[in-house]
Amino acid sequence: MRAADVVESVRTQLAPVRERMRTHPYLQAVEERRLNPAQLRPFVCEQFLILSSDLRSMAQMVSRFGGDGHVEFFLDLLGGERAALETLPMLATAFDLDTPDLLQYEPLPGAQAYSAYTAWLAAYASDAEVAAAFAVNFQGWSEACARLGRALRGSYSLSTNQASFFDLFAEPNQDFEARAFQVIEAGLQRGVPERLVRRAPRMLQGYEAMFWDTLYETLGPTSAPPPAAPGEDADLAE
C-alpha cells in the first residue's frame, strides 16, 4: 500500500523531532517531580483551549469528509476530542482549577499553534493530508501521555480518575491507523499531491514540539521537594 510507505517514510524523516520530544526536558521534569502543582496548571489550561478548538475542527472535518466513504475515521477523531474534553475537568480539579479558571486563562501563542494548524487543516486541507498528519503525530503524543499519566499517578499522587485524561491517548490504536491509511490511499489515488500528504504531518509534529517547548520555557525554576509518601500530598489526592 502506497499510503503505508509514505507514512513510514515521513516517520523516518521526522525521527529527530520525535526523539527530541521523547527526551524533552518538560516531560523529564514531570517524571522527576521537579515541578510543583502551580507549574503544571498551564498544561491543563492550554489543553482545555486546544480541545475546545479541536472539537470544532473535527466537527468541520466530519462535515467536509463524512460523505466520502471514510466517515468512521473522522468520527473517531471527533469522539476522541469529545472524550478528552469530558475527562479534563477531573484533571483540572487535581490542580485546584475550576471552570472559571479555565475560561479566564490567557493562552500562550506557542502552545496554541497546534490547534491553529488543526483548524487550518479542517478548513483547507484534503482528507488525506489530515489523516497523514494525525497518523504520524499520534505516536509521539501517545508516548507523552503514557509517561505523564504514570508520573502524575506515581510521584504526584493523582487518582486513577484524575489522570484518566492521559489513558485516552496512552495506547496506540491500530484500527485508527488502518483507517488513516485507507483515507490516505484513496486521496493519493484520486490525485492529492504526495508532497502535501508529507507536509501536513511535518507541520503538525513541529507544532506539537512547539507546545512542549513553550510550556518548558515558561516554567521558571524547576526544583521541587522529593515526592511525598502515599497519602501525604492531600491537595493532589482525590
C-alpha positions in Angstrom: 0.0 0.0 0.0 1.4 3.3 -1.1 -0.1 5.1 1.9 1.8 2.9 4.4 5.1 3.5 2.6 4.5 7.3 2.6 3.7 7.4 6.3 6.6 5.2 7.2 8.9 7.4 5.1 7.6 10.5 6.9 8.1 8.9 10.3 11.7 8.2 9.4 12.2 11.8 8.2 10.7 13.1 11.4 12.6 10.7 13.7 14.9 13.5 15.1 11.8 15.6 16.0 10.2 12.6 17.8 13.5 11.8 19.6 13.6 15.5 20.8 10.1 15.1 22.2 10.9 11.8 23.7 13.8 13.4 25.7 12.0 16.7 26.2 13.0 18.5 29.4 9.4 19.2 30.3 8.5 15.6 30.4 11.6 14.7 32.2 10.9 17.4 34.8 7.4 16.0 35.5 8.8 12.4 35.8 11.5 13.6 38.2 8.9 15.7 40.2 10.8 18.9 39.7 7.6 20.8 39.0 5.1 22.0 41.6 1.4 21.9 41.1 1.2 25.5 40.1 3.8 24.9 37.3 1.6 22.1 35.9 -1.6 24.1 35.7 -0.7 25.7 32.4 -0.7 22.3 30.8 -4.3 21.7 31.9 -5.4 25.2 30.8 -3.7 25.0 27.4 -5.3 21.6 26.8 -8.7 22.9 27.6 -8.3 25.6 24.9 -6.8 23.1 22.4 -9.5 20.6 22.9 -12.3 23.2 22.7 -10.8 24.4 19.4 -10.1 20.9 18.1 -13.6 19.7 18.8 -14.9 22.3 16.4 -12.2 21.5 13.9 -13.1 17.8 14.0 -16.8 18.5 13.6 -15.9 20.5 10.5 -13.9 17.6 9.2 -16.8 15.2 9.7 -19.0 17.7 7.8 -16.5 18.1 4.9 -15.3 14.5 4.5 -18.2 12.4 6.0 -19.7 11.6 2.7 -16.5 10.3 1.1 -16.8 6.7 2.5 -14.4 7.3 5.4 -16.7 8.9 7.9 -15.6 6.4 10.7 -12.1 7.8 10.7 -13.3 11.4 11.2 -15.9 10.3 13.7 -13.1 8.6 15.7 -11.2 11.9 15.7 -14.3 13.8 16.9 -15.1 11.2 19.5 -11.6 11.3 20.9 -11.7 15.0 21.3 -15.0 14.9 23.0 -14.0 12.2 25.4 -10.8 14.1 26.3 -12.7 17.3 26.9 -15.1 15.4 29.2 -12.3 14.0 31.3 -10.3 17.2 31.6 -12.3 18.6 34.5 -11.2 15.7 36.7 -7.6 16.6 35.9 -8.2 20.2 36.5 -9.7 19.5 39.9 -6.5 17.8 40.9 -4.7 21.1 40.4 -7.3 23.2 42.1 -8.7 24.6 38.8 -12.4 25.0 38.1 -14.3 26.0 35.0 -13.9 29.8 35.6 -10.2 29.3 35.9 -10.0 27.5 32.6 -12.2 30.1 30.9 -10.2 33.1 32.2 -6.8 31.7 31.4 -4.8 33.6 28.9 -3.2 31.2 26.4 0.4 31.1 25.2 0.8 31.5 21.4 3.4 28.8 21.0 1.2 26.3 22.9 -1.9 27.1 20.7 -0.1 26.9 17.3 -1.0 23.2 17.2 -4.8 23.8 17.4 -4.5 26.8 15.0 -2.9 24.5 12.4 -5.6 21.8 13.1 -8.2 24.5 12.3 -6.4 25.2 9.1 -6.4 21.6 8.2 -10.1 21.4 8.8 -10.8 24.3 6.6 -8.4 23.9 3.7 -6.6 20.5 3.6 -7.6 17.3 1.9 -8.8 14.3 3.9 -5.5 12.6 3.0 -3.4 15.4 4.5 -5.5 15.3 7.7 -5.2 11.5 8.0 -1.4 11.6 7.5 -1.0 14.4 10.0 -2.7 12.6 12.8 -1.4 9.1 11.9 2.1 10.4 12.3 1.7 12.7 15.2 -0.4 10.4 17.4 2.6 8.1 18.2 4.6 10.9 19.9 1.5 12.3 21.7 0.6 8.8 22.9 4.1 8.2 24.3 4.0 11.6 26.1 0.5 10.9 27.6 1.6 7.4 28.8 4.6 9.0 30.6 2.7 11.9 32.1 -0.1 9.5 33.3 2.4 7.3 35.1 4.3 10.2 36.6 1.2 12.0 37.9 -0.3 8.9 39.4 3.1 8.0 41.0 5.1 11.0 42.1 2.1 13.4 42.3 -0.4 11.0 43.8 -3.3 11.7 41.3 -6.1 9.2 41.4 -7.0 6.9 38.5 -9.9 9.2 37.7 -8.0 12.4 37.9 -5.4 11.1 35.5 -7.9 9.3 33.2 -7.3 12.1 30.5 -4.0 10.5 29.7 -5.4 7.0 29.4 -7.4 8.1 26.4 -4.2 8.5 24.3 -1.7 6.3 26.1 -2.2 3.2 23.9 -1.7 3.1 20.1 -4.9 2.5 18.2 -4.3 0.1 15.4 -7.8 0.5 14.0 -7.3 4.2 13.8 -4.0 3.8 11.9 -5.6 1.3 9.5 -8.5 3.7 8.8 -6.0 6.6 8.3 -4.1 4.5 5.7 -7.4 4.0 3.8 -8.1 7.7 3.7 -4.5 8.5 2.6 -4.6 5.8 -0.1 -7.8 7.0 -1.5 -6.6 10.6 -1.6 -3.3 9.7 -3.3 -5.2 7.6 -5.9 -7.5 10.5 -6.8 -4.6 12.9 -7.2 -3.8 14.6 -3.9 -0.1 15.6 -4.3 2.2 13.4 -2.2 4.2 16.4 -1.2 1.1 17.8 0.6 0.4 14.5 2.3 4.0 14.6 3.6 3.9 18.3 4.5 0.9 18.0 6.9 2.5 15.7 9.4 5.7 17.6 9.3 3.9 20.8 10.2 1.7 19.2 12.9 4.6 17.5 14.6 6.5 20.7 14.5 3.7 22.5 16.3 3.4 19.6 18.8 7.1 20.1 19.6 6.4 23.9 19.9 3.7 23.1 22.5 6.2 21.3 24.8 8.9 23.9 24.2 6.5 26.7 25.1 5.4 25.0 28.3 9.0 24.4 29.4 10.2 27.9 28.5 7.6 29.5 30.8 8.3 27.3 33.8 10.9 29.3 35.6 12.7 27.3 38.4 12.0 23.6 38.1 13.1 22.3 41.5 10.6 20.7 43.8 10.7 18.8 47.1 11.1 15.0 47.0 7.9 13.1 46.2 5.5 12.8 49.1 4.8 9.4 50.6 1.4 8.0 49.6 -1.4 9.8 51.4 0.7 12.8 52.3 0.1 15.0 49.3 -3.5 15.8 50.3 -4.1 18.6 47.8 -3.4 16.3 44.9 -5.3 13.3 46.2 -8.9 12.6 45.2 
